[in-house]
Amino acid sequence: MVDYLKNMPKSDNDFIDSNMYNPFLLKGMEDALYRIVKAINEREKIVLYGFYDVDSITAISLLMLVLKFVNADVEYFIPSEPSESRDLNEKDITSNIKYLGPGLIITLGCGINSFSETELCKTMGIDVIITDFHEPIKCAPDTIVVNPNQKGCNYPFKGLCASGMTFKLAQAISSYYKMKSVSKYMDLVMIGTISNKIKLESENKIIAEEGIKQVNCTNNYGICALLKTHNIKVVNEETVSKLALTVMPTINPVGRMDNAKIVVELFITSDSSRALQISKYLDKELKNSLIFQ
């Protein structure tokens, strides 16, 4: 595998998948891929750690689908308590993730400054791969980090969000396993990117344009169900923004996040009836939350 990675093109002019930059231009991507493949081959439990916004939810859904496709033993964790921090949470690790029995945690759009938490994971025998896009305070020692904004990363575009960064990781995984259809997940990446209200330039512009095209022929039952439930006939940036609001988790009366896990299920289910059921449930919950606002 190491020889294969060495032969991957690294030129700044090298584009793949709809003129997007080669994921291996990202510092840390080779090490991340190597560790993920090792986990898959050795049947280690992989836990994806993300947050409860639409960007993170679509990122988790995307990587769940890709890793399940290559037969990984994978689960995910989303904190239920709102927090302004995008760090790993020590309580989550010791009270929840620990009991899933992971050998590897992959953060999606978070964790870049989680120094003590990654050290805690190491003492528990758990490796951590941090994929993030936020500005780091400093580099976490002896931790695999994939972040275009980290020191020493020459990736040409610095503006990817969680779903965009996760798509780069998915591209790397698909190149190793010779998956031919990773671009079919661009619809999820597009929803996450547009929901984040970031500037649609460079790769984000490609994600938005290609993702909107993909929605029109999507095989994602969750997206199909959302389009049907909300009677969306024309897919564009405006309608996608509205669609993202319909799956935004809400805070319930006891201060915990509702619906994040059910939205992941919506996006990864292989049952069209279940997808429609979840979509209708989310629509009902949204209407109820608006009544009580």
C-alpha beads as a LAMMPS data file, in Angstrom:
LAMMPS data file: protein, C-alpha beads

293 atoms
292 bonds

1 atom types
1 bond types

-500.0 500.0 xlo xhi
-500.0 500.0 ylo yhi
-500.0 500.0 zlo zhi

Masses

1 110.0

Atoms # bond

1 1 1 0.000 0.000 0.000
2 1 1 2.833 2.389 0.771
3 1 1 4.141 1.957 -2.793
4 1 1 0.691 2.696 -4.131
5 1 1 0.496 5.926 -2.146
6 1 1 3.943 6.975 -3.328
7 1 1 2.751 6.630 -6.906
8 1 1 -0.242 8.901 -6.406
9 1 1 0.182 12.178 -8.355
10 1 1 0.965 15.146 -6.118
11 1 1 1.232 18.044 -8.580
12 1 1 -0.685 21.223 -7.734
13 1 1 -2.051 21.057 -11.270
14 1 1 -3.475 17.611 -10.787
15 1 1 -7.268 17.649 -10.694
16 1 1 -9.669 14.745 -10.297
17 1 1 -13.440 14.305 -10.092
18 1 1 -14.988 17.292 -11.849
19 1 1 -11.764 19.337 -11.729
20 1 1 -11.401 19.109 -7.960
21 1 1 -7.907 19.035 -6.482
22 1 1 -6.236 15.735 -5.727
23 1 1 -6.965 14.859 -2.070
24 1 1 -3.377 13.749 -1.548
25 1 1 -2.283 17.373 -1.807
26 1 1 -3.682 17.697 1.729
27 1 1 -1.034 17.301 4.391
28 1 1 -1.724 14.164 6.442
29 1 1 -3.996 12.488 3.872
30 1 1 -1.590 9.630 3.103
31 1 1 -1.210 8.820 6.801
32 1 1 -4.984 9.051 7.306
33 1 1 -5.662 6.655 4.437
34 1 1 -3.013 4.220 5.649
35 1 1 -4.544 4.144 9.157
36 1 1 -8.108 3.767 7.858
37 1 1 -7.186 0.882 5.552
38 1 1 -5.360 -0.789 8.447
39 1 1 -8.494 -0.461 10.582
40 1 1 -10.654 -1.921 7.832
41 1 1 -8.297 -4.824 7.162
42 1 1 -7.951 -5.680 10.854
43 1 1 -11.686 -5.266 11.557
44 1 1 -11.141 -2.502 14.099
45 1 1 -14.166 -0.522 15.129
46 1 1 -14.115 2.957 13.566
47 1 1 -16.161 5.700 15.220
48 1 1 -16.957 8.903 13.330
49 1 1 -17.258 11.931 15.620
50 1 1 -19.158 14.927 14.319
51 1 1 -21.552 17.641 15.445
52 1 1 -25.264 18.290 15.157
53 1 1 -25.353 20.861 12.375
54 1 1 -26.359 19.936 8.820
55 1 1 -22.778 20.240 7.555
56 1 1 -21.512 17.648 10.051
57 1 1 -24.553 15.407 9.649
58 1 1 -24.073 15.170 5.881
59 1 1 -20.336 14.569 6.454
60 1 1 -21.079 11.684 8.824
61 1 1 -23.667 10.250 6.430
62 1 1 -21.259 10.412 3.489
63 1 1 -18.407 8.648 5.280
64 1 1 -20.754 6.067 6.809
65 1 1 -21.927 5.133 3.311
66 1 1 -18.390 4.995 1.883
67 1 1 -16.930 2.968 4.758
68 1 1 -19.845 0.548 4.833
69 1 1 -19.367 0.053 1.082
70 1 1 -15.798 -1.152 1.711
71 1 1 -17.027 -3.366 4.566
72 1 1 -15.638 -1.356 7.467
73 1 1 -16.892 -1.878 11.016
74 1 1 -18.106 1.681 11.543
75 1 1 -20.412 3.615 13.852
76 1 1 -20.814 7.296 14.611
77 1 1 -21.288 9.563 17.595
78 1 1 -22.950 12.971 17.777
79 1 1 -22.990 14.886 21.080
80 1 1 -26.506 15.513 22.348
81 1 1 -25.651 18.546 24.467
82 1 1 -25.179 21.896 22.667
83 1 1 -21.716 23.428 22.906
84 1 1 -19.948 26.356 21.311
85 1 1 -16.729 24.349 21.266
86 1 1 -15.827 22.203 18.264
87 1 1 -13.545 20.049 20.395
88 1 1 -13.813 16.432 21.362
89 1 1 -15.545 16.091 24.713
90 1 1 -13.872 14.077 27.472
91 1 1 -17.223 12.959 28.876
92 1 1 -18.308 11.713 25.436
93 1 1 -15.129 9.641 25.221
94 1 1 -15.264 8.087 28.682
95 1 1 -19.030 7.690 29.036
96 1 1 -20.090 6.769 25.504
97 1 1 -17.467 6.205 22.817
98 1 1 -15.319 4.008 25.064
99 1 1 -18.102 1.419 25.221
100 1 1 -18.338 1.186 21.433
101 1 1 -14.877 -0.376 21.558
102 1 1 -13.147 1.683 18.858
103 1 1 -9.575 1.314 17.690
104 1 1 -9.915 4.499 15.676
105 1 1 -11.876 7.744 15.944
106 1 1 -12.205 10.036 12.931
107 1 1 -13.383 13.564 13.655
108 1 1 -15.325 15.340 10.931
109 1 1 -15.072 19.128 10.943
110 1 1 -13.976 19.318 14.569
111 1 1 -11.281 18.453 17.073
112 1 1 -8.349 20.465 15.729
113 1 1 -7.591 21.908 19.178
114 1 1 -8.505 18.831 21.236
115 1 1 -5.040 18.195 22.676
116 1 1 -5.900 16.665 26.074
117 1 1 -8.764 14.638 24.575
118 1 1 -6.572 13.027 21.905
119 1 1 -4.007 12.209 24.609
120 1 1 -6.795 10.605 26.655
121 1 1 -7.748 8.474 23.663
122 1 1 -4.141 7.325 23.300
123 1 1 -4.054 6.160 26.937
124 1 1 -7.176 4.128 26.137
125 1 1 -5.546 2.539 23.089
126 1 1 -7.612 4.550 20.600
127 1 1 -5.993 6.301 17.639
128 1 1 -7.481 9.578 16.395
129 1 1 -7.561 11.072 12.910
130 1 1 -8.583 14.724 12.986
131 1 1 -10.203 16.109 9.850
132 1 1 -11.107 19.741 10.318
133 1 1 -11.103 23.108 8.616
134 1 1 -10.975 25.483 11.586
135 1 1 -7.809 27.453 12.326
136 1 1 -5.574 25.440 14.667
137 1 1 -4.007 27.010 17.745
138 1 1 -1.060 24.661 17.345
139 1 1 -0.461 21.198 15.923
140 1 1 -1.561 18.261 18.064
141 1 1 1.540 16.135 18.758
142 1 1 1.702 12.637 17.246
143 1 1 -1.810 12.893 15.820
144 1 1 -2.823 12.474 12.174
145 1 1 -4.342 15.796 11.099
146 1 1 -5.983 16.593 7.763
147 1 1 -6.744 20.307 7.639
148 1 1 -5.947 22.690 4.772
149 1 1 -5.412 25.476 7.318
150 1 1 -2.761 23.688 9.350
151 1 1 0.830 24.844 9.153
152 1 1 2.757 23.310 6.272
153 1 1 -0.294 22.331 4.216
154 1 1 -0.009 23.574 0.641
155 1 1 -3.471 22.538 -0.469
156 1 1 -4.575 25.194 -2.994
157 1 1 -8.039 25.845 -1.511
158 1 1 -8.549 26.657 2.169
159 1 1 -12.321 27.186 2.232
160 1 1 -13.774 23.670 2.477
161 1 1 -16.220 22.946 5.308
162 1 1 -16.822 19.630 7.141
163 1 1 -18.721 17.947 4.317
164 1 1 -16.185 19.151 1.753
165 1 1 -13.245 17.904 3.809
166 1 1 -14.981 14.578 4.324
167 1 1 -15.484 14.288 0.576
168 1 1 -11.711 14.721 0.105
169 1 1 -11.206 11.835 2.527
170 1 1 -13.806 9.811 0.625
171 1 1 -11.946 10.531 -2.622
172 1 1 -8.729 9.186 -1.090
173 1 1 -10.478 6.040 0.169
174 1 1 -12.181 5.510 -3.189
175 1 1 -8.867 5.851 -5.039
176 1 1 -7.362 3.060 -2.928
177 1 1 -10.352 0.742 -3.257
178 1 1 -10.902 1.747 -6.902
179 1 1 -14.493 2.835 -6.273
180 1 1 -15.937 4.226 -9.469
181 1 1 -18.874 6.200 -8.150
182 1 1 -17.764 8.325 -5.175
183 1 1 -19.048 11.423 -6.989
184 1 1 -22.598 10.146 -6.520
185 1 1 -22.307 11.411 -2.929
186 1 1 -21.822 14.981 -4.144
187 1 1 -25.500 15.665 -3.373
188 1 1 -24.856 15.187 0.352
189 1 1 -21.691 17.301 0.184
190 1 1 -23.610 20.045 -1.598
191 1 1 -26.363 20.139 1.041
192 1 1 -23.770 20.417 3.813
193 1 1 -21.773 23.073 1.979
194 1 1 -24.753 25.276 1.112
195 1 1 -26.173 24.897 4.634
196 1 1 -22.919 26.324 5.980
197 1 1 -23.525 29.572 4.057
198 1 1 -19.895 29.805 2.974
199 1 1 -18.704 31.557 -0.157
200 1 1 -19.278 29.378 -3.212
201 1 1 -15.919 29.736 -4.903
202 1 1 -13.279 27.315 -6.191
203 1 1 -14.079 23.769 -5.017
204 1 1 -17.167 24.932 -3.131
205 1 1 -18.580 26.261 -6.400
206 1 1 -17.905 22.900 -8.065
207 1 1 -19.530 21.081 -5.133
208 1 1 -22.636 23.279 -5.360
209 1 1 -22.986 22.961 -9.132
210 1 1 -22.238 19.243 -9.376
211 1 1 -24.271 18.459 -6.267
212 1 1 -27.348 20.190 -7.624
213 1 1 -26.984 18.189 -10.847
214 1 1 -26.615 14.996 -8.813
215 1 1 -29.804 15.674 -6.837
216 1 1 -31.788 15.525 -10.060
217 1 1 -30.748 11.878 -10.530
218 1 1 -29.972 10.976 -6.912
219 1 1 -30.265 7.442 -5.625
220 1 1 -30.217 8.643 -2.013
221 1 1 -33.611 7.659 -0.613
222 1 1 -33.415 10.314 2.104
223 1 1 -32.939 13.168 -0.343
224 1 1 -35.691 11.784 -2.570
225 1 1 -38.019 11.649 0.435
226 1 1 -37.242 15.250 1.411
227 1 1 -37.936 16.471 -2.122
228 1 1 -41.253 14.631 -2.120
229 1 1 -42.310 15.711 1.374
230 1 1 -41.632 19.376 0.649
231 1 1 -42.837 19.232 -2.956
232 1 1 -39.577 20.615 -4.349
233 1 1 -39.596 20.480 -8.131
234 1 1 -36.712 22.835 -8.914
235 1 1 -33.374 22.262 -7.181
236 1 1 -31.191 25.355 -6.791
237 1 1 -29.219 27.130 -4.079
238 1 1 -32.353 28.707 -2.601
239 1 1 -34.396 25.508 -2.418
240 1 1 -31.427 23.560 -1.034
241 1 1 -31.016 26.163 1.734
242 1 1 -34.669 25.703 2.628
243 1 1 -34.270 21.937 2.470
244 1 1 -31.320 22.096 4.880
245 1 1 -33.478 23.945 7.405
246 1 1 -35.965 21.065 7.404
247 1 1 -33.331 18.658 8.735
248 1 1 -31.625 21.046 11.179
249 1 1 -31.691 19.426 14.635
250 1 1 -33.546 21.446 17.277
251 1 1 -32.965 21.935 21.001
252 1 1 -35.671 20.318 23.105
253 1 1 -37.052 21.715 26.404
254 1 1 -34.399 19.928 28.504
255 1 1 -31.570 21.445 26.477
256 1 1 -30.586 18.436 24.390
257 1 1 -30.319 18.199 20.623
258 1 1 -33.154 16.337 18.953
259 1 1 -33.151 14.554 15.611
260 1 1 -29.452 14.534 14.667
261 1 1 -29.239 10.733 14.651
262 1 1 -32.547 10.338 12.868
263 1 1 -31.290 12.670 10.112
264 1 1 -28.198 10.496 9.655
265 1 1 -30.504 7.494 9.383
266 1 1 -32.542 9.387 6.789
267 1 1 -29.459 9.917 4.613
268 1 1 -27.970 6.419 4.941
269 1 1 -31.061 4.200 4.859
270 1 1 -31.488 1.738 1.999
271 1 1 -35.247 1.571 2.611
272 1 1 -37.295 4.102 0.646
273 1 1 -40.372 3.636 2.862
274 1 1 -38.328 4.271 5.992
275 1 1 -36.821 7.388 4.388
276 1 1 -40.260 8.798 3.631
277 1 1 -41.429 7.988 7.154
278 1 1 -38.459 9.871 8.655
279 1 1 -38.915 12.808 6.293
280 1 1 -42.558 13.184 7.289
281 1 1 -41.630 12.891 10.977
282 1 1 -39.020 15.639 10.625
283 1 1 -41.527 17.857 8.831
284 1 1 -44.015 17.372 11.660
285 1 1 -41.343 18.107 14.284
286 1 1 -40.300 21.255 12.423
287 1 1 -43.871 22.537 12.281
288 1 1 -44.359 21.789 15.979
289 1 1 -41.177 23.662 16.908
290 1 1 -42.317 26.692 14.907
291 1 1 -45.662 26.700 16.725
292 1 1 -43.944 26.929 20.120
293 1 1 -41.405 29.580 19.146

Bonds

1 1 1 2
2 1 2 3
3 1 3 4
4 1 4 5
5 1 5 6
6 1 6 7
7 1 7 8
8 1 8 9
9 1 9 10
10 1 10 11
11 1 11 12
12 1 12 13
13 1 13 14
14 1 14 15
15 1 15 16
16 1 16 17
17 1 17 18
18 1 18 19
19 1 19 20
20 1 20 21
21 1 21 22
22 1 22 23
23 1 23 24
24 1 24 25
25 1 25 26
26 1 26 27
27 1 27 28
28 1 28 29
29 1 29 30
30 1 30 31
31 1 31 32
32 1 32 33
33 1 33 34
34 1 34 35
35 1 35 36
36 1 36 37
37 1 37 38
38 1 38 39
39 1 39 40
40 1 40 41
41 1 41 42
42 1 42 43
43 1 43 44
44 1 44 45
45 1 45 46
46 1 46 47
47 1 47 48
48 1 48 49
49 1 49 50
50 1 50 51
51 1 51 52
52 1 52 53
53 1 53 54
54 1 54 55
55 1 55 56
56 1 56 57
57 1 57 58
58 1 58 59
59 1 59 60
60 1 60 61
61 1 61 62
62 1 62 63
63 1 63 64
64 1 64 65
65 1 65 66
66 1 66 67
67 1 67 68
68 1 68 69
69 1 69 70
70 1 70 71
71 1 71 72
72 1 72 73
73 1 73 74
74 1 74 75
75 1 75 76
76 1 76 77
77 1 77 78
78 1 78 79
79 1 79 80
80 1 80 81
81 1 81 82
82 1 82 83
83 1 83 84
84 1 84 85
85 1 85 86
86 1 86 87
87 1 87 88
88 1 88 89
89 1 89 90
90 1 90 91
91 1 91 92
92 1 92 93
93 1 93 94
94 1 94 95
95 1 95 96
96 1 96 97
97 1 97 98
98 1 98 99
99 1 99 100
100 1 100 101
101 1 101 102
102 1 102 103
103 1 103 104
104 1 104 105
105 1 105 106
106 1 106 107
107 1 107 108
108 1 108 109
109 1 109 110
110 1 110 111
111 1 111 112
112 1 112 113
113 1 113 114
114 1 114 115
115 1 115 116
116 1 116 117
117 1 117 118
118 1 118 119
119 1 119 120
120 1 120 121
121 1 121 122
122 1 122 123
123 1 123 124
124 1 124 125
125 1 125 126
126 1 126 127
127 1 127 128
128 1 128 129
129 1 129 130
130 1 130 131
131 1 131 132
132 1 132 133
133 1 133 134
134 1 134 135
135 1 135 136
136 1 136 137
137 1 137 138
138 1 138 139
139 1 139 140
140 1 140 141
141 1 141 142
142 1 142 143
143 1 143 144
144 1 144 145
145 1 145 146
146 1 146 147
147 1 147 148
148 1 148 149
149 1 149 150
150 1 150 151
151 1 151 152
152 1 152 153
153 1 153 154
154 1 154 155
155 1 155 156
156 1 156 157
157 1 157 158
158 1 158 159
159 1 159 160
160 1 160 161
161 1 161 162
162 1 162 163
163 1 163 164
164 1 164 165
165 1 165 166
166 1 166 167
167 1 167 168
168 1 168 169
169 1 169 170
170 1 170 171
171 1 171 172
172 1 172 173
173 1 173 174
174 1 174 175
175 1 175 176
176 1 176 177
177 1 177 178
178 1 178 179
179 1 179 180
180 1 180 181
181 1 181 182
182 1 182 183
183 1 183 184
184 1 184 185
185 1 185 186
186 1 186 187
187 1 187 188
188 1 188 189
189 1 189 190
190 1 190 191
191 1 191 192
192 1 192 193
193 1 193 194
194 1 194 195
195 1 195 196
196 1 196 197
197 1 197 198
198 1 198 199
199 1 199 200
200 1 200 201
201 1 201 202
202 1 202 203
203 1 203 204
204 1 204 205
205 1 205 206
206 1 206 207
207 1 207 208
208 1 208 209
209 1 209 210
210 1 210 211
211 1 211 212
212 1 212 213
213 1 213 214
214 1 214 215
215 1 215 216
216 1 216 217
217 1 217 218
218 1 218 219
219 1 219 220
220 1 220 221
221 1 221 222
222 1 222 223
223 1 223 224
224 1 224 225
225 1 225 226
226 1 226 227
227 1 227 228
228 1 228 229
229 1 229 230
230 1 230 231
231 1 231 232
232 1 232 233
233 1 233 234
234 1 234 235
235 1 235 236
236 1 236 237
237 1 237 238
238 1 238 239
239 1 239 240
240 1 240 241
241 1 241 242
242 1 242 243
243 1 243 244
244 1 244 245
245 1 245 246
246 1 246 247
247 1 247 248
248 1 248 249
249 1 249 250
250 1 250 251
251 1 251 252
252 1 252 253
253 1 253 254
254 1 254 255
255 1 255 256
256 1 256 257
257 1 257 258
258 1 258 259
259 1 259 260
260 1 260 261
261 1 261 262
262 1 262 263
263 1 263 264
264 1 264 265
265 1 265 266
266 1 266 267
267 1 267 268
268 1 268 269
269 1 269 270
270 1 270 271
271 1 271 272
272 1 272 273
273 1 273 274
274 1 274 275
275 1 275 276
276 1 276 277
277 1 277 278
278 1 278 279
279 1 279 280
280 1 280 281
281 1 281 282
282 1 282 283
283 1 283 284
284 1 284 285
285 1 285 286
286 1 286 287
287 1 287 288
288 1 288 289
289 1 289 290
290 1 290 291
291 1 291 292
292 1 292 293
